[in-house]
Amino acid sequence: MQIKELTAFLEEKAPLQYQEKYDNAGLIVGTDTNEITGVLICLDSTEAVIDEAIEKKCNLVIAHHPIIFSGIKKLTGKTYIGRTVIKAIRNDIAIYAMHTNLDNMLDNGVSEKIAKRLGLRDLGILDPKSEYLAKGIQVGTGIIAKTAEPMDELSFLHMVKDRMKTKVVRHTGLLNKPIEKVAICGGACSFLLKTAILQKADVFITADFKYHEFFDADGKILIADIGHYESEQFTIEIIHELITKNFSTFAAHFTKVVTNPINYL
């Protein structure tokens, strides 16, 4: 089976036109007419991941984050991006990314995965894209959902920490009211705080809030920052399931490399 046959299928499930304008999803490195020998699925395509692909005889790496995000002028091997791309090319390994096109899906989307791990119900798009909403298609950023029953804030935060397997949850002060409506956005989504408040969410689960941005909760919502890697780490399960449920002519592997660049002491 050729790489382009698999990527065409993936783009039916998460169309490239759904990605944000700044993004670079799709085939980034490699030749799409090569026969697939194996697929390695990861969050970030790093040198260690390419080494793992070589070891497992996989000639296609599917990542969530694009290794090349914006224009680059030199590939000299002096940066991790350059070294990763050069190693992939030398070993005839293709790199494909499913990023904000996967983020913006309701079904099999990144934020939906979080909502399901938390046992939430009545899922909808937090910030729908108007051009698709008019067509009756659920496309947009984040998820708005409800808990099965009201939960006190501390119990909810402990549940999030446990089920999302994060070492720390940075959060604003407790508001002493039950959690019933939940806004979620995997990755860096502080820009959606006002939307979460307008949607009357009791809590907003996301990542990468800056110090001063926590003040913007202003007593109206509980912010729960669970970390970027932690919020997206189960994205590889979405991609793996899409592939293994529909193809059996090659092996699809989860990476064993933890690509989180952040360590906790």
DRENNU-726094 format. One line per field, with one value per residue: residue in three letters; x, y, z of N, C-alpha, C in turn. Coordinates in steps of 0.05 Angstrom, whole numbers, plus 5000, padded with zeros to 4 digits. Layout:
<recs>
residu: [ALA / ...]
nx: [X / ...]
ny: [Y / ...]
nz: [Z / ...]
cax: [X / ...]
cay: [Y / ...]
caz: [Z / ...]
cx: [X / ...]
cy: [Y / ...]
cz: [Z / ...]
</recs>
This chain:
<recs>
residu: [MET / GLN / ILE / LYS / GLU / LEU / THR / ALA / PHE / LEU / GLU / GLU / LYS / ALA / PRO / LEU / GLN / TYR / GLN / GLU / LYS / TYR / ASP / ASN / ALA / GLY / LEU / ILE / VAL / GLY / THR / ASP / THR / ASN / GLU / ILE / THR / GLY / VAL / LEU / ILE / CYS / LEU / ASP / SER / THR / GLU / ALA / VAL / ILE / ASP / GLU / ALA / ILE / GLU / LYS / LYS / CYS / ASN / LEU / VAL / ILE / ALA / HIS / HIS / PRO / ILE / ILE / PHE / SER / GLY / ILE / LYS / LYS / LEU / THR / GLY / LYS / THR / TYR / ILE / GLY / ARG / THR / VAL / ILE / LYS / ALA / ILE / ARG / ASN / ASP / ILE / ALA / ILE / TYR / ALA / MET / HIS / THR / ASN / LEU / ASP / ASN / MET / LEU / ASP / ASN / GLY / VAL / SER / GLU / LYS / ILE / ALA / LYS / ARG / LEU / GLY / LEU / ARG / ASP / LEU / GLY / ILE / LEU / ASP / PRO / LYS / SER / GLU / TYR / LEU / ALA / LYS / GLY / ILE / GLN / VAL / GLY / THR / GLY / ILE / ILE / ALA / LYS / THR / ALA / GLU / PRO / MET / ASP / GLU / LEU / SER / PHE / LEU / HIS / MET / VAL / LYS / ASP / ARG / MET / LYS / THR / LYS / VAL / VAL / ARG / HIS / THR / GLY / LEU / LEU / ASN / LYS / PRO / ILE / GLU / LYS / VAL / ALA / ILE / CYS / GLY / GLY / ALA / CYS / SER / PHE / LEU / LEU / LYS / THR / ALA / ILE / LEU / GLN / LYS / ALA / ASP / VAL / PHE / ILE / THR / ALA / ASP / PHE / LYS / TYR / HIS / GLU / PHE / PHE / ASP / ALA / ASP / GLY / LYS / ILE / LEU / ILE / ALA / ASP / ILE / GLY / HIS / TYR / GLU / SER / GLU / GLN / PHE / THR / ILE / GLU / ILE / ILE / HIS / GLU / LEU / ILE / THR / LYS / ASN / PHE / SER / THR / PHE / ALA / ALA / HIS / PHE / THR / LYS / VAL / VAL / THR / ASN / PRO / ILE / ASN / TYR / LEU]
nx: [5017 / 5012 / 5039 / 5009 / 4957 / 4941 / 4946 / 4908 / 4862 / 4864 / 4858 / 4807 / 4780 / 4799 / 4798 / 4846 / 4832 / 4807 / 4845 / 4879 / 4898 / 4951 / 4976 / 5011 / 4995 / 4994 / 5032 / 5099 / 5152 / 5184 / 5167 / 5106 / 5091 / 5117 / 5118 / 5085 / 5120 / 5113 / 5083 / 5095 / 5070 / 5064 / 5070 / 5105 / 5152 / 5214 / 5287 / 5297 / 5250 / 5252 / 5297 / 5274 / 5235 / 5268 / 5291 / 5245 / 5232 / 5197 / 5172 / 5142 / 5124 / 5075 / 5055 / 5028 / 5042 / 5069 / 5134 / 5160 / 5140 / 5136 / 5164 / 5230 / 5298 / 5347 / 5378 / 5418 / 5431 / 5441 / 5401 / 5346 / 5304 / 5326 / 5363 / 5328 / 5296 / 5336 / 5356 / 5310 / 5303 / 5350 / 5342 / 5299 / 5247 / 5182 / 5148 / 5088 / 5036 / 4982 / 4948 / 4919 / 4876 / 4858 / 4850 / 4805 / 4762 / 4699 / 4681 / 4726 / 4765 / 4817 / 4803 / 4755 / 4773 / 4796 / 4749 / 4721 / 4755 / 4746 / 4695 / 4651 / 4589 / 4540 / 4567 / 4593 / 4617 / 4662 / 4679 / 4652 / 4666 / 4641 / 4632 / 4626 / 4587 / 4541 / 4532 / 4517 / 4556 / 4598 / 4650 / 4707 / 4740 / 4758 / 4717 / 4652 / 4619 / 4582 / 4583 / 4567 / 4541 / 4534 / 4597 / 4642 / 4692 / 4746 / 4746 / 4735 / 4781 / 4821 / 4804 / 4811 / 4867 / 4883 / 4859 / 4879 / 4932 / 4971 / 5024 / 5018 / 4968 / 4955 / 4918 / 4864 / 4837 / 4791 / 4720 / 4680 / 4632 / 4591 / 4618 / 4591 / 4585 / 4632 / 4688 / 4735 / 4799 / 4849 / 4919 / 4949 / 4906 / 4890 / 4867 / 4814 / 4788 / 4750 / 4708 / 4695 / 4675 / 4631 / 4601 / 4584 / 4613 / 4636 / 4687 / 4750 / 4789 / 4853 / 4917 / 4981 / 4973 / 4992 / 5022 / 4995 / 4949 / 4918 / 4892 / 4851 / 4808 / 4778 / 4743 / 4700 / 4703 / 4734 / 4800 / 4837 / 4898 / 4931 / 4977 / 5014 / 5034 / 5011 / 4957 / 4949 / 4970 / 4942 / 4925 / 4952 / 4927 / 4878 / 4894 / 4919 / 4876 / 4843 / 4874 / 4884 / 4834 / 4819 / 4859 / 4901 / 4947 / 4997 / 5039 / 5020 / 5049 / 5052 / 5092 / 5148 / 5176 / 5180 / 5163 / 5157 / 5181 / 5184 / 5203 / 5189 / 5206]
ny: [4976 / 5044 / 5105 / 5150 / 5130 / 5117 / 5168 / 5196 / 5172 / 5187 / 5241 / 5244 / 5234 / 5274 / 5329 / 5369 / 5421 / 5438 / 5455 / 5507 / 5572 / 5585 / 5537 / 5474 / 5422 / 5355 / 5320 / 5326 / 5312 / 5269 / 5217 / 5205 / 5161 / 5116 / 5049 / 5028 / 5006 / 5004 / 5040 / 5093 / 5125 / 5187 / 5244 / 5285 / 5292 / 5275 / 5270 / 5224 / 5195 / 5186 / 5152 / 5109 / 5095 / 5076 / 5032 / 5000 / 4991 / 5024 / 5065 / 5110 / 5164 / 5187 / 5246 / 5289 / 5344 / 5388 / 5379 / 5418 / 5480 / 5534 / 5575 / 5553 / 5569 / 5544 / 5480 / 5453 / 5419 / 5440 / 5451 / 5420 / 5411 / 5412 / 5368 / 5326 / 5325 / 5317 / 5267 / 5236 / 5240 / 5217 / 5165 / 5151 / 5161 / 5181 / 5238 / 5257 / 5301 / 5310 / 5360 / 5418 / 5407 / 5359 / 5375 / 5407 / 5375 / 5346 / 5292 / 5240 / 5277 / 5318 / 5346 / 5321 / 5271 / 5281 / 5296 / 5248 / 5215 / 5238 / 5225 / 5256 / 5284 / 5300 / 5328 / 5384 / 5432 / 5480 / 5530 / 5541 / 5539 / 5586 / 5582 / 5528 / 5514 / 5535 / 5498 / 5455 / 5424 / 5399 / 5432 / 5461 / 5496 / 5465 / 5437 / 5435 / 5411 / 5368 / 5346 / 5281 / 5285 / 5338 / 5361 / 5373 / 5425 / 5411 / 5355 / 5347 / 5369 / 5335 / 5287 / 5301 / 5307 / 5254 / 5222 / 5245 / 5237 / 5273 / 5309 / 5355 / 5404 / 5468 / 5518 / 5567 / 5604 / 5569 / 5570 / 5556 / 5530 / 5481 / 5438 / 5432 / 5445 / 5441 / 5467 / 5451 / 5448 / 5420 / 5429 / 5494 / 5541 / 5589 / 5633 / 5623 / 5633 / 5674 / 5657 / 5609 / 5629 / 5658 / 5616 / 5598 / 5561 / 5523 / 5509 / 5512 / 5472 / 5467 / 5487 / 5518 / 5570 / 5637 / 5674 / 5726 / 5717 / 5684 / 5717 / 5736 / 5703 / 5723 / 5711 / 5687 / 5637 / 5573 / 5560 / 5507 / 5487 / 5438 / 5425 / 5423 / 5378 / 5338 / 5347 / 5331 / 5281 / 5234 / 5236 / 5205 / 5156 / 5164 / 5169 / 5119 / 5084 / 5099 / 5081 / 5025 / 5003 / 5003 / 4986 / 4931 / 4915 / 4931 / 4945 / 4987 / 5028 / 5051 / 5105 / 5096 / 5135 / 5189 / 5251 / 5298 / 5361 / 5385 / 5378 / 5356 / 5372]
nz: [5000 / 4983 / 5011 / 4999 / 4994 / 5045 / 5070 / 5041 / 5059 / 5114 / 5108 / 5091 / 5138 / 5172 / 5143 / 5107 / 5096 / 5142 / 5177 / 5214 / 5188 / 5198 / 5202 / 5186 / 5168 / 5140 / 5089 / 5102 / 5097 / 5051 / 5002 / 4972 / 4942 / 4958 / 4982 / 5040 / 5097 / 5150 / 5204 / 5249 / 5304 / 5335 / 5381 / 5373 / 5321 / 5330 / 5332 / 5362 / 5354 / 5299 / 5299 / 5327 / 5289 / 5248 / 5274 / 5282 / 5230 / 5203 / 5153 / 5153 / 5191 / 5232 / 5260 / 5311 / 5318 / 5269 / 5243 / 5213 / 5220 / 5205 / 5153 / 5134 / 5124 / 5122 / 5123 / 5161 / 5201 / 5250 / 5284 / 5321 / 5288 / 5236 / 5241 / 5250 / 5203 / 5163 / 5178 / 5171 / 5115 / 5096 / 5110 / 5082 / 5103 / 5112 / 5136 / 5166 / 5186 / 5230 / 5252 / 5270 / 5239 / 5259 / 5311 / 5304 / 5296 / 5315 / 5322 / 5336 / 5350 / 5381 / 5429 / 5440 / 5454 / 5504 / 5532 / 5531 / 5562 / 5610 / 5620 / 5603 / 5577 / 5525 / 5483 / 5446 / 5397 / 5421 / 5399 / 5344 / 5273 / 5231 / 5176 / 5166 / 5202 / 5180 / 5141 / 5169 / 5191 / 5241 / 5259 / 5289 / 5343 / 5404 / 5458 / 5487 / 5542 / 5588 / 5657 / 5684 / 5731 / 5780 / 5806 / 5861 / 5861 / 5876 / 5877 / 5823 / 5798 / 5818 / 5794 / 5740 / 5739 / 5751 / 5710 / 5664 / 5670 / 5689 / 5721 / 5748 / 5760 / 5742 / 5769 / 5775 / 5832 / 5874 / 5864 / 5895 / 5877 / 5844 / 5793 / 5730 / 5676 / 5624 / 5591 / 5541 / 5512 / 5476 / 5479 / 5468 / 5487 / 5509 / 5486 / 5480 / 5527 / 5538 / 5505 / 5530 / 5578 / 5559 / 5541 / 5588 / 5618 / 5674 / 5685 / 5651 / 5614 / 5592 / 5563 / 5573 / 5595 / 5609 / 5663 / 5673 / 5645 / 5676 / 5711 / 5681 / 5687 / 5727 / 5770 / 5745 / 5723 / 5730 / 5716 / 5689 / 5678 / 5647 / 5622 / 5560 / 5530 / 5561 / 5553 / 5501 / 5494 / 5486 / 5436 / 5399 / 5404 / 5378 / 5324 / 5316 / 5324 / 5281 / 5238 / 5249 / 5250 / 5198 / 5164 / 5149 / 5126 / 5141 / 5198 / 5253 / 5300 / 5368 / 5390 / 5434 / 5454 / 5498 / 5484 / 5510 / 5524 / 5573 / 5640 / 5707 / 5773]
cax: [5000 / 5028 / 5034 / 4987 / 4931 / 4935 / 4942 / 4882 / 4841 / 4865 / 4848 / 4777 / 4771 / 4806 / 4806 / 4866 / 4820 / 4797 / 4866 / 4881 / 4914 / 4979 / 4986 / 5026 / 4988 / 4997 / 5058 / 5119 / 5177 / 5183 / 5154 / 5080 / 5087 / 5131 / 5102 / 5087 / 5132 / 5104 / 5076 / 5101 / 5052 / 5076 / 5060 / 5125 / 5172 / 5240 / 5308 / 5294 / 5228 / 5262 / 5313 / 5255 / 5223 / 5289 / 5292 / 5220 / 5228 / 5174 / 5180 / 5123 / 5119 / 5052 / 5057 / 5007 / 5054 / 5087 / 5163 / 5165 / 5115 / 5137 / 5186 / 5258 / 5316 / 5371 / 5377 / 5446 / 5436 / 5448 / 5377 / 5333 / 5287 / 5344 / 5374 / 5306 / 5289 / 5358 / 5357 / 5287 / 5308 / 5372 / 5332 / 5274 / 5224 / 5163 / 5136 / 5062 / 5025 / 4953 / 4949 / 4894 / 4853 / 4848 / 4840 / 4779 / 4741 / 4683 / 4685 / 4754 / 4781 / 4835 / 4788 / 4735 / 4787 / 4797 / 4722 / 4714 / 4770 / 4734 / 4668 / 4632 / 4568 / 4528 / 4590 / 4590 / 4641 / 4663 / 4680 / 4648 / 4673 / 4615 / 4629 / 4618 / 4563 / 4519 / 4528 / 4508 / 4579 / 4610 / 4679 / 4715 / 4760 / 4750 / 4692 / 4636 / 4605 / 4571 / 4589 / 4544 / 4527 / 4551 / 4620 / 4655 / 4715 / 4770 / 4743 / 4737 / 4809 / 4835 / 4796 / 4825 / 4896 / 4887 / 4852 / 4897 / 4959 / 4989 / 5037 / 5009 / 4946 / 4956 / 4890 / 4857 / 4824 / 4765 / 4698 / 4660 / 4607 / 4595 / 4625 / 4571 / 4591 / 4661 / 4700 / 4760 / 4814 / 4875 / 4940 / 4950 / 4881 / 4881 / 4852 / 4786 / 4777 / 4725 / 4687 / 4686 / 4659 / 4606 / 4586 / 4576 / 4627 / 4645 / 4715 / 4762 / 4812 / 4870 / 4945 / 4999 / 4964 / 5013 / 5015 / 4975 / 4924 / 4901 / 4876 / 4828 / 4785 / 4762 / 4722 / 4677 / 4708 / 4758 / 4819 / 4853 / 4920 / 4941 / 5002 / 5009 / 5038 / 4992 / 4930 / 4948 / 4985 / 4925 / 4919 / 4963 / 4907 / 4859 / 4906 / 4923 / 4850 / 4834 / 4889 / 4882 / 4806 / 4813 / 4880 / 4915 / 4969 / 5022 / 5037 / 5020 / 5060 / 5054 / 5120 / 5155 / 5192 / 5165 / 5174 / 5151 / 5207 / 5183 / 5207 / 5180 / 5223]
cay: [5000 / 5068 / 5125 / 5169 / 5117 / 5121 / 5196 / 5204 / 5163 / 5204 / 5268 / 5242 / 5235 / 5301 / 5344 / 5390 / 5448 / 5445 / 5465 / 5536 / 5584 / 5586 / 5510 / 5460 / 5394 / 5341 / 5307 / 5347 / 5301 / 5243 / 5211 / 5192 / 5137 / 5094 / 5028 / 5030 / 4983 / 5006 / 5067 / 5100 / 5147 / 5203 / 5271 / 5303 / 5277 / 5284 / 5252 / 5198 / 5182 / 5176 / 5129 / 5088 / 5086 / 5060 / 5006 / 4985 / 4988 / 5040 / 5086 / 5132 / 5174 / 5205 / 5261 / 5310 / 5370 / 5389 / 5385 / 5444 / 5495 / 5558 / 5573 / 5551 / 5577 / 5528 / 5453 / 5449 / 5400 / 5455 / 5452 / 5394 / 5408 / 5404 / 5341 / 5307 / 5324 / 5305 / 5238 / 5223 / 5239 / 5198 / 5138 / 5148 / 5160 / 5203 / 5250 / 5268 / 5313 / 5315 / 5379 / 5432 / 5394 / 5339 / 5391 / 5420 / 5355 / 5338 / 5263 / 5233 / 5301 / 5319 / 5355 / 5301 / 5250 / 5290 / 5295 / 5220 / 5205 / 5250 / 5215 / 5277 / 5278 / 5323 / 5343 / 5401 / 5448 / 5504 / 5554 / 5531 / 5555 / 5594 / 5573 / 5500 / 5513 / 5540 / 5474 / 5434 / 5408 / 5406 / 5437 / 5484 / 5492 / 5459 / 5422 / 5443 / 5387 / 5368 / 5324 / 5264 / 5296 / 5359 / 5353 / 5396 / 5432 / 5397 / 5328 / 5348 / 5373 / 5310 / 5269 / 5309 / 5301 / 5226 / 5210 / 5256 / 5228 / 5296 / 5311 / 5379 / 5420 / 5496 / 5527 / 5592 / 5599 / 5555 / 5589 / 5544 / 5523 / 5455 / 5436 / 5419 / 5451 / 5440 / 5474 / 5436 / 5452 / 5408 / 5447 / 5522 / 5553 / 5611 / 5653 / 5615 / 5637 / 5690 / 5640 / 5590 / 5644 / 5664 / 5590 / 5593 / 5538 / 5526 / 5504 / 5511 / 5455 / 5471 / 5487 / 5541 / 5597 / 5653 / 5685 / 5747 / 5707 / 5671 / 5739 / 5741 / 5687 / 5744 / 5700 / 5678 / 5610 / 5560 / 5552 / 5484 / 5484 / 5411 / 5420 / 5420 / 5350 / 5322 / 5350 / 5320 / 5256 / 5211 / 5240 / 5182 / 5135 / 5170 / 5162 / 5090 / 5071 / 5104 / 5064 / 4996 / 4994 / 5004 / 4974 / 4909 / 4906 / 4940 / 4949 / 5014 / 5027 / 5075 / 5111 / 5092 / 5159 / 5211 / 5275 / 5322 / 5375 / 5396 / 5360 / 5366 / 5364]
caz: [5000 / 4981 / 5031 / 4991 / 4998 / 5074 / 5077 / 5029 / 5078 / 5138 / 5101 / 5090 / 5165 / 5182 / 5119 / 5110 / 5096 / 5168 / 5193 / 5216 / 5166 / 5206 / 5207 / 5165 / 5169 / 5115 / 5084 / 5105 / 5087 / 5039 / 4976 / 4979 / 4926 / 4970 / 4995 / 5070 / 5110 / 5177 / 5213 / 5277 / 5311 / 5357 / 5384 / 5361 / 5306 / 5338 / 5324 / 5375 / 5341 / 5274 / 5306 / 5333 / 5264 / 5235 / 5289 / 5277 / 5201 / 5194 / 5134 / 5155 / 5218 / 5233 / 5284 / 5315 / 5312 / 5246 / 5249 / 5201 / 5225 / 5189 / 5133 / 5143 / 5102 / 5121 / 5135 / 5166 / 5223 / 5275 / 5301 / 5323 / 5264 / 5214 / 5245 / 5246 / 5174 / 5149 / 5185 / 5158 / 5086 / 5092 / 5115 / 5065 / 5121 / 5107 / 5161 / 5161 / 5210 / 5233 / 5274 / 5277 / 5225 / 5278 / 5334 / 5297 / 5292 / 5338 / 5324 / 5334 / 5353 / 5404 / 5453 / 5445 / 5468 / 5532 / 5543 / 5535 / 5584 / 5634 / 5623 / 5599 / 5558 / 5510 / 5471 / 5423 / 5391 / 5438 / 5382 / 5317 / 5249 / 5220 / 5148 / 5166 / 5218 / 5162 / 5126 / 5187 / 5198 / 5267 / 5257 / 5304 / 5364 / 5431 / 5464 / 5510 / 5550 / 5615 / 5674 / 5688 / 5754 / 5791 / 5823 / 5874 / 5845 / 5883 / 5867 / 5794 / 5791 / 5823 / 5773 / 5715 / 5743 / 5750 / 5684 / 5643 / 5677 / 5690 / 5747 / 5761 / 5748 / 5750 / 5767 / 5789 / 5858 / 5874 / 5865 / 5914 / 5864 / 5831 / 5764 / 5714 / 5648 / 5621 / 5566 / 5538 / 5487 / 5478 / 5470 / 5478 / 5478 / 5527 / 5471 / 5481 / 5554 / 5536 / 5493 / 5551 / 5597 / 5545 / 5540 / 5616 / 5629 / 5702 / 5684 / 5625 / 5615 / 5569 / 5570 / 5566 / 5604 / 5621 / 5690 / 5673 / 5634 / 5697 / 5723 / 5664 / 5696 / 5741 / 5787 / 5729 / 5713 / 5740 / 5695 / 5696 / 5659 / 5652 / 5607 / 5532 / 5523 / 5576 / 5542 / 5475 / 5493 / 5478 / 5407 / 5383 / 5404 / 5357 / 5298 / 5316 / 5320 / 5253 / 5220 / 5254 / 5244 / 5170 / 5148 / 5162 / 5109 / 5153 / 5227 / 5263 / 5327 / 5385 / 5397 / 5462 / 5462 / 5511 / 5471 / 5526 / 5530 / 5600 / 5662 / 5733 / 5795]
cx: [5018 / 5020 / 5011 / 4960 / 4923 / 4929 / 4916 / 4859 / 4840 / 4854 / 4818 / 4766 / 4776 / 4817 / 4826 / 4854 / 4809 / 4820 / 4866 / 4901 / 4944 / 4992 / 5000 / 5021 / 4992 / 5024 / 5079 / 5146 / 5171 / 5167 / 5128 / 5074 / 5102 / 5111 / 5106 / 5099 / 5123 / 5100 / 5082 / 5086 / 5063 / 5063 / 5079 / 5145 / 5199 / 5261 / 5304 / 5271 / 5236 / 5280 / 5296 / 5242 / 5243 / 5290 / 5268 / 5214 / 5202 / 5184 / 5160 / 5119 / 5095 / 5052 / 5033 / 5019 / 5072 / 5116 / 5171 / 5139 / 5114 / 5161 / 5213 / 5276 / 5341 / 5366 / 5406 / 5452 / 5443 / 5424 / 5364 / 5315 / 5304 / 5354 / 5352 / 5299 / 5311 / 5359 / 5334 / 5292 / 5329 / 5362 / 5305 / 5249 / 5207 / 5152 / 5110 / 5051 / 4995 / 4950 / 4922 / 4870 / 4841 / 4837 / 4811 / 4757 / 4725 / 4687 / 4714 / 4773 / 4797 / 4820 / 4767 / 4748 / 4790 / 4770 / 4714 / 4729 / 4759 / 4705 / 4646 / 4611 / 4558 / 4550 / 4582 / 4615 / 4639 / 4662 / 4677 / 4657 / 4647 / 4611 / 4620 / 4592 / 4539 / 4512 / 4519 / 4531 / 4591 / 4641 / 4686 / 4733 / 4747 / 4723 / 4678 / 4619 / 4595 / 4581 / 4564 / 4528 / 4545 / 4573 / 4631 / 4682 / 4740 / 4769 / 4746 / 4766 / 4826 / 4829 / 4810 / 4855 / 4901 / 4882 / 4869 / 4926 / 4979 / 5000 / 5028 / 4986 / 4949 / 4928 / 4886 / 4843 / 4797 / 4743 / 4675 / 4632 / 4612 / 4603 / 4604 / 4577 / 4621 / 4669 / 4728 / 4773 / 4842 / 4896 / 4937 / 4926 / 4871 / 4864 / 4822 / 4773 / 4751 / 4702 / 4677 / 4669 / 4631 / 4588 / 4577 / 4588 / 4636 / 4675 / 4725 / 4788 / 4828 / 4899 / 4957 / 4988 / 4989 / 5003 / 4992 / 4948 / 4906 / 4883 / 4850 / 4804 / 4766 / 4739 / 4698 / 4679 / 4733 / 4775 / 4835 / 4873 / 4934 / 4967 / 4997 / 5012 / 5017 / 4964 / 4927 / 4960 / 4968 / 4916 / 4929 / 4944 / 4886 / 4869 / 4910 / 4897 / 4840 / 4848 / 4883 / 4854 / 4801 / 4835 / 4894 / 4939 / 4997 / 5017 / 5037 / 5028 / 5056 / 5084 / 5124 / 5172 / 5173 / 5177 / 5169 / 5177 / 5207 / 5186 / 5198 / 5197 / 5206]
cy: [5025 / 5088 / 5143 / 5157 / 5120 / 5150 / 5207 / 5196 / 5181 / 5232 / 5268 / 5245 / 5262 / 5318 / 5366 / 5418 / 5457 / 5457 / 5496 / 5547 / 5584 / 5558 / 5498 / 5430 / 5382 / 5328 / 5329 / 5338 / 5275 / 5241 / 5195 / 5167 / 5113 / 5074 / 5030 / 5004 / 4982 / 5035 / 5071 / 5125 / 5161 / 5230 / 5291 / 5285 / 5289 / 5264 / 5224 / 5182 / 5170 / 5151 / 5104 / 5077 / 5068 / 5032 / 4988 / 4981 / 5001 / 5063 / 5110 / 5139 / 5193 / 5219 / 5280 / 5337 / 5368 / 5395 / 5411 / 5460 / 5521 / 5555 / 5571 / 5556 / 5559 / 5501 / 5444 / 5428 / 5414 / 5459 / 5425 / 5389 / 5398 / 5376 / 5320 / 5303 / 5310 / 5275 / 5223 / 5220 / 5218 / 5169 / 5133 / 5144 / 5185 / 5213 / 5264 / 5279 / 5317 / 5334 / 5393 / 5421 / 5372 / 5353 / 5400 / 5400 / 5350 / 5308 / 5257 / 5257 / 5300 / 5326 / 5334 / 5278 / 5256 / 5287 / 5266 / 5208 / 5215 / 5241 / 5236 / 5270 / 5304 / 5341 / 5360 / 5418 / 5474 / 5530 / 5545 / 5550 / 5561 / 5584 / 5544 / 5497 / 5517 / 5516 / 5450 / 5415 / 5418 / 5408 / 5462 / 5476 / 5486 / 5444 / 5435 / 5419 / 5389 / 5343 / 5307 / 5273 / 5318 / 5348 / 5377 / 5400 / 5416 / 5368 / 5327 / 5351 / 5348 / 5288 / 5275 / 5301 / 5271 / 5215 / 5221 / 5251 / 5252 / 5299 / 5335 / 5392 / 5449 / 5507 / 5554 / 5584 / 5586 / 5575 / 5579 / 5541 / 5497 / 5458 / 5420 / 5422 / 5455 / 5448 / 5461 / 5445 / 5441 / 5427 / 5475 / 5538 / 5575 / 5631 / 5647 / 5620 / 5652 / 5674 / 5620 / 5604 / 5650 / 5639 / 5581 / 5567 / 5544 / 5523 / 5503 / 5495 / 5459 / 5472 / 5514 / 5568 / 5611 / 5665 / 5705 / 5738 / 5694 / 5692 / 5743 / 5723 / 5704 / 5734 / 5689 / 5648 / 5599 / 5551 / 5528 / 5479 / 5458 / 5405 / 5413 / 5390 / 5333 / 5324 / 5336 / 5292 / 5233 / 5214 / 5216 / 5158 / 5139 / 5161 / 5132 / 5076 / 5075 / 5085 / 5034 / 4985 / 4991 / 4992 / 4952 / 4899 / 4915 / 4945 / 4979 / 5013 / 5053 / 5080 / 5104 / 5116 / 5180 / 5236 / 5300 / 5336 / 5387 / 5374 / 5373 / 5355 / 5358]
cz: [5000 / 5003 / 5024 / 4994 / 5027 / 5080 / 5064 / 5048 / 5103 / 5132 / 5095 / 5118 / 5178 / 5159 / 5125 / 5110 / 5123 / 5186 / 5193 / 5195 / 5173 / 5206 / 5182 / 5166 / 5141 / 5113 / 5084 / 5094 / 5073 / 5013 / 4981 / 4962 / 4937 / 4983 / 5025 / 5081 / 5140 / 5184 / 5242 / 5283 / 5336 / 5359 / 5370 / 5346 / 5313 / 5328 / 5336 / 5363 / 5314 / 5278 / 5312 / 5308 / 5248 / 5247 / 5283 / 5248 / 5191 / 5176 / 5133 / 5184 / 5216 / 5261 / 5287 / 5307 / 5288 / 5254 / 5236 / 5203 / 5209 / 5170 / 5145 / 5119 / 5100 / 5134 / 5139 / 5187 / 5249 / 5293 / 5301 / 5299 / 5240 / 5217 / 5240 / 5217 / 5158 / 5153 / 5171 / 5128 / 5080 / 5093 / 5100 / 5082 / 5117 / 5134 / 5153 / 5187 / 5208 / 5257 / 5278 / 5260 / 5243 / 5303 / 5329 / 5292 / 5318 / 5343 / 5319 / 5335 / 5379 / 5430 / 5460 / 5461 / 5498 / 5545 / 5549 / 5559 / 5611 / 5639 / 5620 / 5578 / 5544 / 5498 / 5447 / 5419 / 5408 / 5420 / 5353 / 5295 / 5234 / 5192 / 5146 / 5182 / 5200 / 5145 / 5143 / 5194 / 5224 / 5264 / 5273 / 5327 / 5391 / 5433 / 5487 / 5517 / 5579 / 5631 / 5678 / 5711 / 5766 / 5809 / 5837 / 5860 / 5850 / 5873 / 5837 / 5785 / 5796 / 5802 / 5747 / 5717 / 5740 / 5722 / 5661 / 5648 / 5676 / 5719 / 5762 / 5745 / 5759 / 5747 / 5782 / 5816 / 5855 / 5878 / 5883 / 5902 / 5848 / 5802 / 5750 / 5684 / 5644 / 5593 / 5565 / 5511 / 5490 / 5466 / 5481 / 5468 / 5497 / 5513 / 5471 / 5509 / 5553 / 5525 / 5514 / 5571 / 5585 / 5544 / 5568 / 5627 / 5658 / 5704 / 5656 / 5627 / 5589 / 5578 / 5563 / 5573 / 5616 / 5647 / 5689 / 5662 / 5654 / 5710 / 5707 / 5670 / 5712 / 5758 / 5772 / 5721 / 5727 / 5716 / 5705 / 5674 / 5665 / 5637 / 5578 / 5524 / 5536 / 5564 / 5515 / 5472 / 5483 / 5449 / 5391 / 5383 / 5383 / 5330 / 5295 / 5311 / 5292 / 5234 / 5224 / 5248 / 5214 / 5152 / 5163 / 5146 / 5119 / 5182 / 5233 / 5293 / 5341 / 5390 / 5427 / 5472 / 5475 / 5501 / 5487 / 5533 / 5559 / 5620 / 5688 / 5755 / 5819]
</recs>
